[in-house]
Amino acid sequence: MPKVSTSDFRNGLTIMLNGDIYSITEFLHVKPGKGGAFVRTKLKGVVNGKVLDKTFRAGESVEAVRVERQNYQFLYREGDIYHFMHKETFEQIPIPVEKIERAQFLKENQDVQVVVHAENEEILFVELPEQVVLEVIETEPGLKGDTAQGGTKSAKLDSGASILVPLFINQGDLVKVNSKEGTYLERVKL
């Protein structure tokens, strides 16, 4: 595996640290008035999901891990196993729910990215798009005069997830959801 210096750090870079694969989610180069420069990072375990705060000395080298992102489409769920189809080869693969980030926002026929370790073809995780459009299947009815500035209520979505939405959202409405944070963004009009 190739070595990379801290000057090559960027968000999304995957590295090997203590035998585990981590993805850099945040980094900051710091040059204090006294002492040597360093890089403060926030790492997320690709396989184990652990989040670490790690500081590297400037110029320190770490092993980079080559990963590939492949486009797949979610087909159906069978218990804790989700089935996906490659968008170009039409090959179908089963993936356990543990390897799917935010599976509660996944619905049939949705496009996702499957991240694969390039050297041994191991599936590391499935990544949903940052924003997904889902239908509200259950919520209390909205009342005339409810505004976007008002309160919120709970709504169940067609993917099975529950989120808080503004009072004016009704059953059958389409809503855009931030899948990373599980928050309502806006109502979608067709």
DRENDO-1510 file (C-alpha; in Angstrom, 1 decimal, always signed):
<recs>
REC; n; res; u; v; w
REC; 1; MET; +0.0; +0.0; +0.0 .
REC; 2; PRO; +1.3; +3.5; -0.8 .
REC; 3; LYS; +2.4; +5.9; +1.9 .
REC; 4; VAL; +0.9; +9.4; +2.0 .
REC; 5; SER; +2.1; +12.4; +3.9 .
REC; 6; THR; +0.0; +14.6; +6.2 .
REC; 7; SER; +0.2; +17.3; +3.5 .
REC; 8; ASP; -1.8; +15.0; +1.2 .
REC; 9; PHE; -4.7; +14.7; +3.7 .
REC; 10; ARG; -8.1; +15.5; +2.3 .
REC; 11; ASN; -11.7; +14.6; +3.3 .
REC; 12; GLY; -12.6; +11.1; +2.2 .
REC; 13; LEU; -9.1; +9.8; +2.1 .
REC; 14; THR; -8.9; +6.3; +3.5 .
REC; 15; ILE; -5.9; +5.2; +5.6 .
REC; 16; MET; -4.8; +2.2; +7.5 .
REC; 17; LEU; -4.3; +2.9; +11.2 .
REC; 18; ASN; -3.5; +0.2; +13.8 .
REC; 19; GLY; -4.8; -2.5; +11.5 .
REC; 20; ASP; -8.1; -0.9; +10.8 .
REC; 21; ILE; -9.3; +1.2; +7.8 .
REC; 22; TYR; -10.4; +4.8; +8.6 .
REC; 23; SER; -11.7; +7.6; +6.4 .
REC; 24; ILE; -10.7; +11.2; +7.1 .
REC; 25; THR; -13.9; +13.2; +7.8 .
REC; 26; GLU; -12.2; +16.4; +9.0 .
REC; 27; PHE; -8.6; +17.7; +9.2 .
REC; 28; LEU; -6.9; +20.9; +10.2 .
REC; 29; HIS; -3.3; +21.9; +9.7 .
REC; 30; VAL; -2.0; +23.7; +12.8 .
REC; 31; LYS; +1.2; +25.7; +13.1 .
REC; 32; PRO; +1.5; +26.9; +16.7 .
REC; 33; GLY; +3.9; +29.8; +17.6 .
REC; 34; LYS; +6.1; +27.4; +19.6 .
REC; 35; GLY; +6.9; +23.8; +18.6 .
REC; 36; GLY; +6.4; +21.9; +15.3 .
REC; 37; ALA; +3.4; +22.0; +13.1 .
REC; 38; PHE; +0.8; +19.2; +13.3 .
REC; 39; VAL; -2.4; +18.0; +11.7 .
REC; 40; ARG; -5.5; +17.4; +13.8 .
REC; 41; THR; -7.9; +14.9; +12.2 .
REC; 42; LYS; -11.3; +13.3; +12.9 .
REC; 43; LEU; -11.4; +9.7; +11.5 .
REC; 44; LYS; -14.3; +7.4; +11.1 .
REC; 45; GLY; -13.7; +3.6; +11.1 .
REC; 46; VAL; -14.9; +2.2; +7.7 .
REC; 47; VAL; -15.5; -1.3; +9.0 .
REC; 48; ASN; -16.0; -0.7; +12.8 .
REC; 49; GLY; -17.8; +2.7; +12.6 .
REC; 50; LYS; -15.7; +4.1; +15.5 .
REC; 51; VAL; -14.9; +7.8; +15.4 .
REC; 52; LEU; -11.4; +8.9; +16.5 .
REC; 53; ASP; -9.7; +12.2; +17.1 .
REC; 54; LYS; -6.0; +11.7; +16.1 .
REC; 55; THR; -3.2; +14.2; +15.8 .
REC; 56; PHE; -0.3; +13.6; +13.4 .
REC; 57; ARG; +3.0; +15.4; +13.3 .
REC; 58; ALA; +3.5; +17.5; +10.1 .
REC; 59; GLY; +5.2; +15.4; +7.4 .
REC; 60; GLU; +4.3; +12.1; +9.1 .
REC; 61; SER; +3.5; +9.3; +6.7 .
REC; 62; VAL; +0.6; +6.8; +6.9 .
REC; 63; GLU; -0.5; +4.0; +4.7 .
REC; 64; ALA; -3.2; +4.9; +2.2 .
REC; 65; VAL; -5.9; +2.4; +1.3 .
REC; 66; ARG; -7.3; +2.4; -2.2 .
REC; 67; VAL; -11.0; +2.1; -2.3 .
REC; 68; GLU; -13.4; +2.2; -5.3 .
REC; 69; ARG; -16.9; +3.6; -5.4 .
REC; 70; GLN; -19.3; +1.6; -7.5 .
REC; 71; ASN; -22.9; +2.6; -8.5 .
REC; 72; TYR; -25.6; +0.2; -7.4 .
REC; 73; GLN; -29.4; +0.2; -7.1 .
REC; 74; PHE; -31.2; -1.1; -4.0 .
REC; 75; LEU; -33.6; -3.9; -5.0 .
REC; 76; TYR; -35.2; -5.4; -1.9 .
REC; 77; ARG; -34.6; -6.4; +1.7 .
REC; 78; GLU; -34.7; -9.9; +3.2 .
REC; 79; GLY; -34.5; -9.7; +7.0 .
REC; 80; ASP; -31.1; -8.1; +7.8 .
REC; 81; ILE; -29.8; -8.7; +4.2 .
REC; 82; TYR; -30.2; -6.0; +1.6 .
REC; 83; HIS; -29.9; -6.9; -2.1 .
REC; 84; PHE; -28.3; -4.5; -4.6 .
REC; 85; MET; -27.7; -4.6; -8.4 .
REC; 86; HIS; -24.7; -3.1; -10.2 .
REC; 87; LYS; -25.9; -0.3; -12.5 .
REC; 88; GLU; -23.7; -1.5; -15.5 .
REC; 89; THR; -23.1; -5.2; -15.1 .
REC; 90; PHE; -26.5; -6.0; -13.5 .
REC; 91; GLU; -24.7; -8.3; -11.1 .
REC; 92; GLN; -26.7; -8.7; -7.8 .
REC; 93; ILE; -25.1; -8.8; -4.4 .
REC; 94; PRO; -26.4; -9.3; -0.9 .
REC; 95; ILE; -25.1; -6.9; +1.8 .
REC; 96; PRO; -25.7; -7.2; +5.6 .
REC; 97; VAL; -27.4; -4.1; +7.2 .
REC; 98; GLU; -24.3; -3.5; +9.4 .
REC; 99; LYS; -22.4; -2.3; +6.3 .
REC; 100; ILE; -25.1; +0.2; +5.3 .
REC; 101; GLU; -24.9; +3.8; +6.6 .
REC; 102; ARG; -28.3; +5.1; +7.6 .
REC; 103; ALA; -30.3; +2.1; +6.2 .
REC; 104; GLN; -33.5; +3.6; +7.6 .
REC; 105; PHE; -33.5; +6.1; +4.7 .
REC; 106; LEU; -33.1; +3.5; +2.0 .
REC; 107; LYS; -36.0; +2.7; -0.3 .
REC; 108; GLU; -36.4; +0.3; -3.3 .
REC; 109; ASN; -34.9; +1.4; -6.6 .
REC; 110; GLN; -32.7; +4.0; -4.9 .
REC; 111; ASP; -29.2; +4.6; -6.3 .
REC; 112; VAL; -26.3; +4.2; -3.8 .
REC; 113; GLN; -22.5; +4.0; -3.8 .
REC; 114; VAL; -20.9; +0.7; -2.7 .
REC; 115; VAL; -17.4; +1.3; -1.4 .
REC; 116; VAL; -15.1; -1.6; -2.1 .
REC; 117; HIS; -11.5; -2.3; -0.9 .
REC; 118; ALA; -9.7; -2.2; -4.3 .
REC; 119; GLU; -7.1; -4.8; -3.5 .
REC; 120; ASN; -9.2; -7.6; -2.1 .
REC; 121; GLU; -12.7; -6.7; -3.5 .
REC; 122; GLU; -14.2; -6.7; +0.1 .
REC; 123; ILE; -17.3; -4.5; +0.4 .
REC; 124; LEU; -16.5; -2.0; +3.1 .
REC; 125; PHE; -19.8; +0.0; +3.3 .
REC; 126; VAL; -22.8; +1.3; +1.4 .
REC; 127; GLU; -23.2; +5.1; +1.2 .
REC; 128; LEU; -26.6; +6.8; +0.5 .
REC; 129; PRO; -26.9; +10.1; -1.3 .
REC; 130; GLU; -26.7; +13.0; +1.1 .
REC; 131; GLN; -30.3; +14.1; +0.2 .
REC; 132; VAL; -33.1; +11.7; -0.5 .
REC; 133; VAL; -36.8; +12.3; -1.4 .
REC; 134; LEU; -39.3; +10.2; +0.5 .
REC; 135; GLU; -43.0; +10.1; +0.9 .
REC; 136; VAL; -44.8; +10.8; +4.2 .
REC; 137; ILE; -47.0; +7.8; +4.8 .
REC; 138; GLU; -48.2; +8.6; +8.3 .
REC; 139; THR; -48.5; +11.9; +10.2 .
REC; 140; GLU; -51.2; +14.0; +11.9 .
REC; 141; PRO; -53.1; +16.2; +9.5 .
REC; 142; GLY; -51.9; +19.8; +9.0 .
REC; 143; LEU; -54.3; +22.6; +9.9 .
REC; 144; LYS; -55.0; +25.7; +8.0 .
REC; 145; GLY; -52.8; +28.5; +9.1 .
REC; 146; ASP; -49.9; +26.3; +10.1 .
REC; 147; THR; -46.7; +28.1; +9.0 .
REC; 148; ALA; -43.2; +27.0; +8.2 .
REC; 149; GLN; -42.0; +29.1; +11.2 .
REC; 150; GLY; -44.1; +27.1; +13.6 .
REC; 151; GLY; -43.6; +23.9; +15.5 .
REC; 152; THR; -42.9; +20.4; +14.3 .
REC; 153; LYS; -44.6; +17.0; +14.4 .
REC; 154; SER; -43.5; +13.4; +13.9 .
REC; 155; ALA; -43.9; +11.8; +10.4 .
REC; 156; LYS; -43.3; +8.2; +9.3 .
REC; 157; LEU; -41.7; +7.9; +5.8 .
REC; 158; ASP; -42.1; +5.2; +3.2 .
REC; 159; SER; -38.6; +4.0; +3.9 .
REC; 160; GLY; -39.7; +3.2; +7.5 .
REC; 161; ALA; -37.8; +6.1; +9.1 .
REC; 162; SER; -39.5; +8.7; +11.4 .
REC; 163; ILE; -38.4; +12.3; +11.3 .
REC; 164; LEU; -39.7; +15.7; +12.6 .
REC; 165; VAL; -41.4; +17.8; +9.9 .
REC; 166; PRO; -43.2; +21.2; +10.0 .
REC; 167; LEU; -46.9; +21.3; +10.9 .
REC; 168; PHE; -48.0; +22.0; +7.3 .
REC; 169; ILE; -46.7; +18.6; +6.0 .
REC; 170; ASN; -49.5; +16.1; +5.3 .
REC; 171; GLN; -49.7; +12.4; +4.6 .
REC; 172; GLY; -48.8; +11.8; +0.9 .
REC; 173; ASP; -46.4; +14.8; +0.7 .
REC; 174; LEU; -42.9; +14.2; -0.7 .
REC; 175; VAL; -40.1; +15.6; +1.5 .
REC; 176; LYS; -36.4; +16.0; +0.9 .
REC; 177; VAL; -34.4; +14.6; +3.9 .
REC; 178; ASN; -30.7; +15.0; +4.8 .
REC; 179; SER; -29.8; +11.3; +5.1 .
REC; 180; LYS; -26.6; +12.0; +7.1 .
REC; 181; GLU; -28.4; +13.9; +9.9 .
REC; 182; GLY; -31.9; +12.5; +9.5 .
REC; 183; THR; -33.5; +16.0; +9.2 .
REC; 184; TYR; -36.2; +17.5; +7.1 .
REC; 185; LEU; -35.0; +19.9; +4.4 .
REC; 186; GLU; -38.0; +20.9; +2.3 .
REC; 187; ARG; -41.3; +19.8; +0.8 .
REC; 188; VAL; -40.9; +18.6; -2.8 .
REC; 189; LYS; -43.5; +19.6; -5.4 .
REC; 190; LEU; -44.0; +17.4; -8.5 .
</recs>
